[in-house]
């Protein structure tokens, strides 16, 4: 089996669970945004608080997942029978105690934290959010170990179990209980188990239960504390700290828009605007899901194949395939946006659809940057990632403060696009000096420009609905066919 086919297979398996987990959020958007569940202002609360979750999760995991993969690939670990056991125990316990301290502190100060976030009425939601973040950090290394050991099916099964619990509870409490109660209906069951005062807090309560289920399933694989090694932890922390900074800066790039919107928009519209923006952001899900799945399979793949002959040519072909798939996803959404928009069933949210193409293209650039990050990880230069991400974070924050007051959430979308495009360009130029990879830049740009022009052209042609959709389907198939002809050989050989 070729290296690329192996990567594609692992990406598909890891992607099954990762995509389903992320796709859950997409599937729940119709539920969250339907009438009688959450109005835009209420959904804005969910969006804003979860933005803080992403930032804090990066801090608590401290770049330890990538660090774990890097140390596991070193000869002194692979050749030592106890090396893997000690590494696993050190990484796991190294995250456990900070996460535990975070949960204790967050639990004691949840009211003050809620006030500081300008969501004083949602202290219970903040408390549950603290627990979710802590448990996610605690389970990070046990889940990473499954990837490192090449056990994607078990990894997928655990994620899918957690997702299944989330779906089942969401359907019961939000679709059955909350929607019926808000419509003026009620049953003995609803009166017995449903508390209308919790409101959006049900989203966090359900997430907390599903996250706890993952922890319970992983407990049998928990390492003994006796394998913990302080010297190894210090070495891992030194490697992981720059990655954590890079990840934190990356999360600033990804989530700061929803956080800052709260403070730069008038109080009477801020939550509503965040809700509209957050819901429409979800329509970029096809690209973000693929990027998530790709990263799950690609990171261990890059480390394990770096020393093979022609590895850099392989990495370049991966970039071509990656961009071709991303731009196919872009066309799927944009050519049929009139259909996709009904995943947000409440028309009050549809005014935000104009951000979708900007955010999808922004995420393509983000994926390109993730592909390129292989050069500084393989050359043990994690500070490069930190530097680029910090530059991106600076660009994001400056543009958010410049653009949001005049453009609202459109300014947030453009800031995201400019940030990710800049990061991809900086990484490419820098990487070619230290670890040159023969990327086919012309082909990559042609895929992107070709898809955008194809979408724009279809927008200019107006027929009746059936004929127009047929034309757009042909345009999509044409793009995919050309990409397969150019790139399919890499997967077959």
N, C-alpha and C positions, 0 to 999 in steps of 0.2 A: 504494500500500500504506500502511495506517495506521501510525503510529508504534508502536502497541502490537503490531501484527502483525509489524513488523520486529523488535522486541525479542524477541517470542516465537520467531521464526525463528532469530535469532542465538543465543538461549538454548538452543534445541533442538540446534543444531550444536555450539556450545561444550560443551553438556551431554553430547553423545554421547561425546566424549573424556573430559571431566571425570568424568561419571557412570561410565563404564566403568573409569576409573582408580581411583575411589573404590570402585566396586562390586566391583573385584578383591579388595579387603580383605574385603568381605562374602562373596564367593564362596569365598575361602580360609579363612574361619572354619570351615566344615565339615571342611576338611582339617586345619587346625591343631588343632581340638578333638576330632578323632576319636580313638578308642582306637588305641594303637600309634603315635601321632605325638607330641602334646604333652599332658601332664597339666596341670591348672589352674596348678600352680606354675611349670611351664616356660613356659606361655603368658603368665603374669604377668610373666616376665622380658622377653619381646618387647613386651608392652604398656607396661611402665614405661620401657624404653629409648626406644621410639618417642615417648613423651610428651616426652622431652627434645629429640628431633628437631624437633618442632613449635616449641618455644620458641626454639631456636637458629637455625632457619631464618628466623624473623621478624627476629632481630637482624642476620643477615648480608644480608638483602635490604633492610633499612633503609627500608622504605616506598617503595622506588624504583619499584615497578610503578605505583602510583597517581600518584606524582610524574611519571613518564614520560607517563602519559595527560594529566595536567593541563598540563604544559609543551607537549606536542604540540598541544594545543587552542588555544594562544595564537597571535594573529595574526602576531607577528614570527617565529614558527617556521613556520607554515603558508604564509606569503607569501614566505619566503626559500628559494630552491632548495637551499641548503646547510644550512638550519636543521634539517631532519629528520635529515640525516646526522650533523651535529655532536652533536645531542641523543642519538641512538642510540649513537654511539661513547662519549660521555661517561658515559652511564648504564651501559653494558656494562662498560667498563674500571673505572668507579668501584666496581663490585661485584666484579670479578675479583680485584683485588689483596688486599682484605681476606679474601676466601674462600680464596685461595691461602695466605695467612699462617695462617689458621685451620687448614687441612688440615696444613700443616707442623708447627705447634705441637701439634695433636691427635695427629698420628702419632708425634711424639717422646714424648708424655706419655700415651699411651693406657692404659698400666698404672696410672699414678697416678690418671687420671680414673676408671677402672673401680673402683679402691679407694674413691675418694671417693663414688661412686654406690652403694656397698655391693654391687657386682657384680664383685668382684675376679676371680672365676673366668671372667669373660666379656670379658677384655681384647681378644681378637681381634674380638669383636662390636662393641665400642666403637670400635676402630680403623676398621672398615668403616663404622660409623655416621658417623664424622667425615667420611669421604670422600663419603658419600651427601649429607650436609648441604651440604658445600662445592660439589659439582657442581650440586645443586639451585639454589643461589644464583647460580652462574655462568650457568646457562641461563635465569634468570628474565626478563631483559630481552629476549633474542632471542625467547622465547615471547610476551612481552607485546607486542612489536612486531607480531607476526602478528595479534593481536587489534586493535591500534590501526589497522592497515592494512585491517581488514575481510577477513581471509583465514582464516575459521574452518575451512575444509576442510583446509588444510595444517596448521593447529594441531591439528586432530583426528587427522590421519594420523600426525603425529609422536608424539602421546600414545598412540595405539593401537598403534603399533609397539613402544614401550617396554613397554606393558602386555602385548602378545603375548609378548615375550621373558620377562617375569616369569611369566606363566601357564605357558609351556612348561617353563621351568626348575623351577618349583614342582611341577608335575605329575611331572616326572622324578625330582627329588631327594627330594621329600617323600612323594609318593604311591607312586611305584614303589620307590625305593631305601630310604628310611627306614622306611616302613611294613612292607615285606617283611622288612627286616633285623630290626626289632623283633618281628615275628611268628615269628622263628626261621628264615625262609627266606633263601636267598641264591643268586646266580647269578655267573657269571664277570664279567659287566658290573658288578654291584654291588660285587664285591670289587675291581674295577679302579678305580672312580671315586668310591666312597662312603667317607667317613671318619666313622664313628659318633662320634668324639670331638668333632666340630664341633657336633653337636646343634642347638640353636636358632640357632647361627651361620649355618646355611644360609639362614634367612630374610633375614638382612642381606647375605649374599654374593649371593644372587639379586637383591635390590633394587639392590645396587651395580652389577651387570652391566647391568640394565635402565636404570638412570640414566645409565650411561656411554654406552649406545647412543644415548640422546637427545642427549647432548653431541656425539657424532660426527656425527650427522645435521645438527646446527645449525652445525657448524664452517664450512661454505661461506658462511654468512650473516654470519660474524663481521666486525665493523667494523675498519678500519685504525686503528692507534693515533694516526695523524696528526690525526684528527678530535677528539681529546680536548681539552676546554676546562676549565681549572681554575676559572675564574670561574663558569662555568655549573654545574659540579659543586658549588661552594659554595652557590649559590642553590638547587639541587635538594636538597642535604643539609639546608639550613635548612627547606625545605618538608617534606622526608621525615622528619626527626627526630621531630616530634610524632606522625606517623603510625606510625613504628616503635614509639614508646612505647605508643601506643594498641594496635598489633598485639601487642606483647609482653604488655601487660595482658590483651588478649583471649585470648591463648594461655594465660596463667595461669588465666583463667576456664575455658578449655576442657580443659586438661590437668593442672592442679595437683592435681586429685583423685587421679589415678593415681600421681602422684609422692609426694604427702603420705601416701597410704595406706601406703606402704612404711615410713614412719617412725613412724606413729601406731598401727599394729597390731602385735601380738606377732610376733616374728621367725618363729615356727614356722607361722604362717598367713598372713603378709602377702602373699607371692607368689601363693599359692593364691587369696586373696580378690581380689587385683588381676586375676588371670586370669579369674575368674568375672565380675567387674564389667566388664572389658574386652570379653569375648565378648558379654555381653548388651547392652552399649552399642552394639554393631554392629547390633542390631535396630532402632535408630532411623535406619537408613541411608537409608530412602526420603526422609525429610525433609532430612537433611544433604546428600544427593546433589543434591536439587533446589535447595537453598540455594547449593551450590557452583556449579551450572550457571547459576543466575540471576545470581550475582555476576559471573561471567565475561562475560555479555552485558550486564548492567545498568550496570556502572561506565562503560564508554565511551559507552553510550547516554545516560546522565544528563548527562554532560558535553556531548555533541554536540547535545542537544535542549533544554538549559536556557534558551536565548534564544528559543525558538519560542513563538508565541502559545498560551496555555492550557497551558503546560508543567506548571504546578503541579497543574492538574486531572488531567492525564495521570498524574503521579506518584501522585496519590491513587487513581486507578483501578487502577494497578499494584499498590498495596498490597492492595486488595480481592481481586484475582485471586491474588496471592501467598498470602494467608492461606487462601483457599478451596482452593487446590491443596495447601497444607501440611496442612490439616485433613482433606482427603480421604486423603492419605497416612497420617495418623494413624489414620484409621478402617480403612484396608486392613490395617495391621499389627495393631492392637488387636482388631479383630473376628475376625481369623483367627490370633491368636497361637498357638493350639494346633497350627497347621500350620507357622507360621514358626519356632517353637522348634526344629524338627527340622533347621534349618540348623546347629544346634549339636548334633551327633548324640550326644555323650556326656552322659547325664543328670546327671553330676556338676556340670555347669554350670547346670542349669535352676533351681536355687534362686535365682539372680539375676534371673529374669524380672520380678520385681516392680518393678525399677527402670525398665523400658521405658517405661510411660506417662509417668512423671515426666520422663525424659530427652527424650522426643519433644516434650512440651509446652515444655520448656525451650528446645529448638532452634527451635520456632516463634517464641518471643519473641526469640531471637537473630536470626532472619531478619527479624522486624519491625524490630529495631534497625538491621540492615544497610540496610534500605529507607530508614529515616529518616536515615541518615548522609549522604544526599545534601545535606541543608541546610547542614551545616558544610563540606563539600567544595566546594560551589559558591560559598560565600561566603568561601572562603579562610581558614577558621578551623579548621585541623587540630588546634589545641590543645584544642578542645572535645572531639574524639574521644578525645584522650589523657586528658582529665579524666574523662570518663564511664567509659572503660575502667579507669582507675585506681581509680575509686570501685567499679566492679564487682569488680576484683581484690581490693580491701580487703574487700568483703563476702564474696567467695569464701573467702579465706584465714581470716578470722575464723570463718566458719561451719564450715569444714572442721575447724578445731581444736576447735570446740565440739561438733560433731555426730558426727564419726567415732569418738571414743573410746567413745561409748555406742551409736551406731547402725551402725557399720561403713560399708560401702559405700552403704547407704541414706542415711546422712548426707551422703555425697558427692553423691548424686543430688539431694537436696533443696537442698543448697548451690548446685548448678548452676542449678536452677530459679529459686530466689529471686534469684540474681545476674542472670540474663538478663531476668527480668521487671522488676527494678529499673532496669536499663540502658535498656530500652525506654521505661519510664515517664519517666525523667529526660530522655531525648533528645526525647521528644514535647513535654514541657512547655517545655523550653529552646528547641527549634526553632520552636515557634509564636510565640515572641517576636521572633525574628530573621529567619526565612524561613518565614512561615506557609504551610502546605500544607493544603488542605481535606480531610484524611483523614476518612473516614466511620467514626469510632470505634465507633459503635453497631453497624454492620454487622460490623466486624472482630471485636468481642467476641461478637456473636451466632454467628458462624461457629465460634469457638472453644468457646463454651459449648454450642452445639447439638451439635457433634461429641462432646464429652465426655459430655453427657447421653444421646445416642443410644447410645454405647458402654456406658455404665453400665446403661441400660435393657435392652440385649441381654444383658448379663451376668446380669440377674435372671430371664431367661426360659430355662428349661432343657427342651429336647426331645431326641430322639435326634439323632445327629450330622448326618445328611443334612438333616433338617428345620431344625435349628438353623443350619447353614451357609446354607441357602436364605434363611432369615429375615434373617440378617446381610448377605447379598448384596443383598437388597431394601432394607435400611436404607442400605447404602452407595450404591446406585444412586439412592435417594431424595435423599440429601444432595447427590450430584454433580448430579442433575437440577435441584434448587433453585438451587444455586450457578451452574450454566450459564445458567439462565433469568435470573438477576440480573446476571451478569457477561458473558455471551456477546456481547452487543451491542457491548461495548468492543473485542472482537477483530475483529468483523465490519465495523466502521466505520472 
